[in-house]
Amino acid sequence: MKPDKDATSKFPFTTAREHYVNRRSSIERLSTGSKNIDDILYGGVETKAVTEFYGAPGSGKTQLCHTMCANVPQDKSKDNKVGQLTLSKIRRAENIRFKAPIHKMPSKPVDWPKVEMHNWSQYTTVVGSVKVKLNHGEKPTIEFLPAAIDGSDPLQLYLRLFSECNEVAKHLEQILDMQIGRLEVSSKGEWVIYNPLAKAITNIIGRVTVEGIGKINASLPNRYGEFEFHDPRAAAEFLVMPRRLARLEQDVKEVLDLVKQQARSYSEDKGNNLVGDTPNEEV
């Protein structure tokens, strides 16, 4: 059945085949981080499509998706729109504490709950979702303990928490007429990356602590596998590790190919020289 000419003059008409061809021409493929899986998928996971991975528990489905999050290109389409692949709640920042010196103590009364220590006192309050501790002693300080938050990027989580605590500090400076110094992370916070590999490790050998870096854990109540870093930069480095390994693998392959090519050229040149140096036999 052919389309009516009058109808096609008023409304654009596209056949199913034309639509299919146009759609296929704009499809790209995202690397999974595994050459073998990419080969099975003819180059990687298709865009504009739904791809389902299935397998037994612990077979690495979630890890594969985490790796794809690190490998997803940031500028693939022709109109420069940013491509993004995300999984919800796979990174978390908790038990984070910012601390700052107090350059000028409050000139207005502080009616916060007070705890007396041996040679100093501590005032506590809550501003929004941030717990505040004012330590009054020889060198007064103030601490900000924000609530835990989830996200996709450890560095973005840090910026969100720092911004939130900094706003609270400015608010306190205004209402209490005080001066607060620069905020800095003061404790070994937990910049968490949920990962099934961490759960497998803890199931076999229990919790692992790496001094100065963090720990591998599976916390209650859900017993998710977690890589916990004290520094958000270390967590960010961990996330890009699969992409770096893939690049390193490609670089090594290129170097080996170059060495083999040079070796073949050297062998051919040496063979030619030997042939050219062979004395002619007398007839």
C-alpha positions as CSV (number, residue, x, y, z in Angstrom):
1,M,0.0,0.0,0.0
2,K,1.5,3.3,-1.1
3,P,0.9,6.6,0.9
4,D,-1.6,9.1,-0.5
5,K,0.3,11.9,-2.3
6,D,-1.9,14.6,-0.8
7,A,-1.3,13.3,2.7
8,T,2.5,13.1,2.3
9,S,2.5,16.7,1.0
10,K,1.0,17.9,4.2
11,F,2.5,15.5,6.7
12,P,6.1,14.0,6.5
13,F,6.0,10.3,5.8
14,T,8.7,7.9,6.8
15,T,8.6,4.2,6.1
16,A,9.4,1.7,8.8
17,R,12.6,0.7,7.0
18,E,13.8,4.4,6.7
19,H,13.0,4.9,10.4
20,Y,15.0,1.8,11.3
21,V,18.0,2.8,9.1
22,N,18.0,6.3,10.5
23,R,17.8,5.0,14.1
24,R,20.6,2.5,13.6
25,S,22.9,5.1,12.0
26,S,22.8,7.2,15.2
27,I,23.4,4.3,17.6
28,E,26.8,4.2,19.4
29,R,28.3,1.6,21.7
30,L,29.6,2.0,25.2
31,S,32.5,-0.1,26.4
32,T,31.9,-2.4,29.3
33,G,35.5,-2.3,30.3
34,S,36.0,-6.0,29.3
35,K,37.3,-6.7,25.8
36,N,35.8,-10.2,25.8
37,I,32.3,-8.9,26.7
38,D,32.7,-6.0,24.2
39,D,33.5,-8.6,21.5
40,I,30.4,-10.6,22.3
41,L,28.3,-7.4,22.1
42,Y,30.0,-6.4,18.8
43,G,31.8,-3.4,20.4
44,G,29.9,-2.7,23.6
45,V,26.4,-1.9,24.9
46,E,24.2,-0.1,22.4
47,T,22.8,3.4,23.2
48,K,19.1,4.0,22.7
49,A,18.4,0.4,23.8
50,V,17.9,-1.7,26.9
51,T,20.5,-4.3,27.6
52,E,19.9,-6.8,30.4
53,F,22.7,-8.7,32.2
54,Y,21.7,-11.8,34.1
55,G,23.6,-14.3,36.1
56,A,24.1,-16.0,39.5
57,P,24.6,-13.8,42.6
58,G,28.1,-12.6,42.9
59,S,28.9,-13.2,39.2
60,G,29.8,-9.5,38.7
61,K,26.7,-7.9,37.2
62,T,26.8,-4.8,39.5
63,Q,30.6,-4.5,39.1
64,L,30.1,-4.5,35.3
65,C,27.6,-1.6,35.6
66,H,29.9,0.3,38.0
67,T,32.8,-0.1,35.4
68,M,30.5,1.2,32.7
69,C,29.8,4.3,34.8
70,A,33.5,5.0,34.9
71,N,34.0,4.3,31.2
72,V,30.9,6.1,29.8
73,P,32.1,8.8,27.4
74,Q,31.4,12.4,28.4
75,D,31.0,13.9,24.9
76,K,29.9,11.3,22.3
77,S,26.9,12.8,20.4
78,K,27.4,15.2,17.5
79,D,25.4,18.1,19.2
80,N,27.8,17.9,22.2
81,K,25.2,16.8,24.6
82,V,26.7,15.0,27.6
83,G,26.1,11.2,27.7
84,Q,25.6,9.8,31.2
85,L,25.0,6.4,32.8
86,T,24.1,6.4,36.5
87,L,23.2,3.9,39.2
88,S,21.3,5.2,42.2
89,K,23.0,5.3,45.6
90,I,26.3,3.6,44.7
91,R,28.4,6.3,46.5
92,R,27.8,7.6,50.0
93,A,29.5,10.1,52.3
94,E,29.0,9.6,56.0
95,N,30.6,10.4,59.4
96,I,32.2,13.5,57.8
97,R,33.4,16.2,60.1
98,F,34.6,19.7,59.2
99,K,36.6,21.8,61.7
100,A,37.6,25.4,61.8
101,P,39.4,27.7,64.3
102,I,37.4,30.5,65.9
103,H,39.1,33.9,65.5
104,K,36.5,35.7,67.5
105,M,34.2,34.2,70.0
106,P,30.4,35.0,69.9
107,S,29.6,38.4,71.4
108,K,26.0,37.4,71.7
109,P,24.7,34.9,74.2
110,V,24.9,31.2,73.2
111,D,21.9,29.3,74.6
112,W,23.0,25.9,73.3
113,P,23.2,22.8,75.5
114,K,26.5,22.9,77.3
115,V,28.9,20.2,78.5
116,E,31.7,21.1,81.0
117,M,35.0,19.3,80.6
118,H,38.2,19.6,82.7
119,N,39.6,22.7,81.2
120,W,37.2,23.5,78.4
121,S,33.4,23.4,77.6
122,Q,31.4,22.4,74.5
123,Y,28.2,23.8,73.2
124,T,26.1,21.8,70.7
125,T,23.2,22.6,68.4
126,V,21.7,21.5,65.1
127,V,21.3,23.9,62.1
128,G,19.2,22.3,59.4
129,S,20.8,18.9,58.9
130,V,24.2,19.9,60.3
131,K,25.2,19.2,63.9
132,V,27.4,22.0,65.3
133,K,29.9,21.7,68.2
134,L,31.5,24.8,69.6
135,N,34.6,24.0,71.7
136,H,35.5,26.8,74.1
137,G,39.0,26.4,75.5
138,E,42.5,27.8,75.1
139,K,42.3,27.5,71.3
140,P,38.5,27.6,70.6
141,T,37.3,25.7,67.5
142,I,34.0,24.8,65.9
143,E,33.0,21.5,64.3
144,F,30.3,20.8,61.7
145,L,28.9,17.3,61.3
146,P,26.6,17.1,58.2
147,A,24.1,14.3,57.7
148,A,25.1,11.4,55.3
149,I,24.2,11.9,51.7
150,D,24.2,9.7,48.6
151,G,25.3,10.5,45.1
152,S,27.4,9.3,42.1
153,D,30.6,11.2,42.5
154,P,32.7,11.4,45.7
155,L,34.2,14.8,44.8
156,Q,30.7,16.2,44.2
157,L,29.6,14.8,47.5
158,Y,32.5,16.6,49.2
159,L,31.6,19.9,47.5
160,R,27.9,19.6,48.5
161,L,28.8,18.9,52.2
162,F,31.5,21.6,52.3
163,S,29.1,24.1,50.8
164,E,26.3,23.2,53.2
165,C,28.6,23.5,56.3
166,N,30.1,26.7,55.0
167,E,26.7,28.3,54.7
168,V,25.9,27.3,58.3
169,A,29.2,28.9,59.4
170,K,28.3,32.2,57.6
171,H,24.8,32.0,59.3
172,L,26.4,31.6,62.7
173,E,28.8,34.5,62.1
174,Q,25.8,36.7,61.4
175,I,23.5,35.8,64.2
176,L,26.2,35.4,66.9
177,D,28.6,38.1,65.8
178,M,31.6,35.8,65.6
179,Q,34.5,35.0,63.2
180,I,35.1,31.5,62.0
181,G,38.2,30.4,60.1
182,R,38.6,28.1,57.1
183,L,36.8,24.8,57.2
184,E,38.8,21.7,56.8
185,V,38.0,18.0,57.0
186,S,39.1,16.9,60.4
187,S,38.3,13.3,60.8
188,K,38.6,10.0,59.0
189,G,35.3,10.2,57.3
190,E,33.7,7.4,55.2
191,W,33.5,8.0,51.4
192,V,31.8,4.8,50.5
193,I,31.6,2.9,47.2
194,Y,29.2,0.0,47.2
195,N,30.7,-2.9,45.4
196,P,30.0,-6.7,45.3
197,L,33.7,-7.4,45.3
198,A,34.0,-5.9,48.7
199,K,31.2,-8.1,50.0
200,A,32.9,-11.2,48.6
201,I,36.1,-10.2,50.3
202,T,34.5,-9.7,53.7
203,N,32.6,-13.0,53.4
204,I,35.9,-14.8,53.1
205,I,38.3,-13.0,55.4
206,G,36.1,-10.5,57.2
207,R,36.6,-6.7,57.4
208,V,39.9,-5.4,56.1
209,T,41.5,-2.2,57.3
210,V,44.2,-0.5,55.3
211,E,46.0,2.1,57.5
212,G,45.8,5.6,56.2
213,I,43.5,4.7,53.3
214,G,40.3,3.1,54.6
215,K,38.7,-0.3,54.9
216,I,36.7,-3.0,53.1
217,N,33.5,-3.7,54.9
218,A,29.9,-5.0,54.7
219,S,27.9,-2.9,57.1
220,L,24.6,-3.6,58.7
221,P,21.7,-3.6,58.2
222,N,21.8,-4.6,54.5
223,R,25.3,-6.0,54.4
224,Y,26.2,-4.2,51.2
225,G,29.8,-4.6,50.2
226,E,31.7,-1.3,50.7
227,F,35.0,0.2,49.9
228,E,35.4,3.0,52.4
229,F,38.0,5.7,51.9
230,H,39.1,8.4,54.3
231,D,39.8,10.8,51.4
232,P,37.2,11.5,48.6
233,R,40.1,11.9,46.1
234,A,41.1,8.3,46.8
235,A,37.5,7.2,46.2
236,A,37.4,9.1,42.9
237,E,40.7,7.5,41.8
238,F,39.3,4.1,42.6
239,L,36.3,4.7,40.3
240,V,38.4,5.7,37.3
241,M,40.8,2.7,37.8
242,P,39.0,0.4,35.3
243,R,39.3,3.1,32.6
244,R,43.0,3.6,33.4
245,L,43.6,-0.1,33.2
246,A,41.9,-0.3,29.9
247,R,44.0,2.5,28.6
248,L,47.2,0.9,30.0
249,E,46.3,-2.4,28.3
250,Q,45.8,-0.6,25.0
251,D,49.1,1.3,25.4
252,V,51.0,-1.9,26.2
253,K,49.5,-3.6,23.1
254,E,50.5,-0.7,20.9
255,V,54.1,-0.8,22.4
256,L,54.3,-4.6,21.8
257,D,53.0,-4.2,18.2
258,L,55.7,-1.5,17.6
259,V,58.4,-3.7,19.1
260,K,57.4,-6.6,16.9
261,Q,57.3,-4.4,13.8
262,Q,60.8,-3.0,14.6
263,A,62.0,-6.6,15.2
264,R,60.7,-7.7,11.8
265,S,62.3,-4.7,10.1
266,Y,65.6,-5.4,11.8
267,S,65.5,-9.1,10.8
268,E,64.7,-8.2,7.2
269,D,67.5,-5.6,7.0
270,K,70.0,-8.0,8.5
271,G,68.9,-10.7,6.1
272,N,69.3,-8.3,3.1
273,N,72.8,-7.3,4.3
274,L,73.9,-10.9,4.6
275,V,72.7,-11.7,1.1
276,G,74.5,-8.6,-0.3
277,D,77.7,-9.5,1.5
278,T,77.9,-13.0,0.1
279,P,80.8,-13.3,-2.3
280,N,80.0,-14.4,-5.9
281,E,81.0,-17.9,-6.8
282,E,83.4,-18.3,-9.7
283,V,81.9,-20.1,-12.7
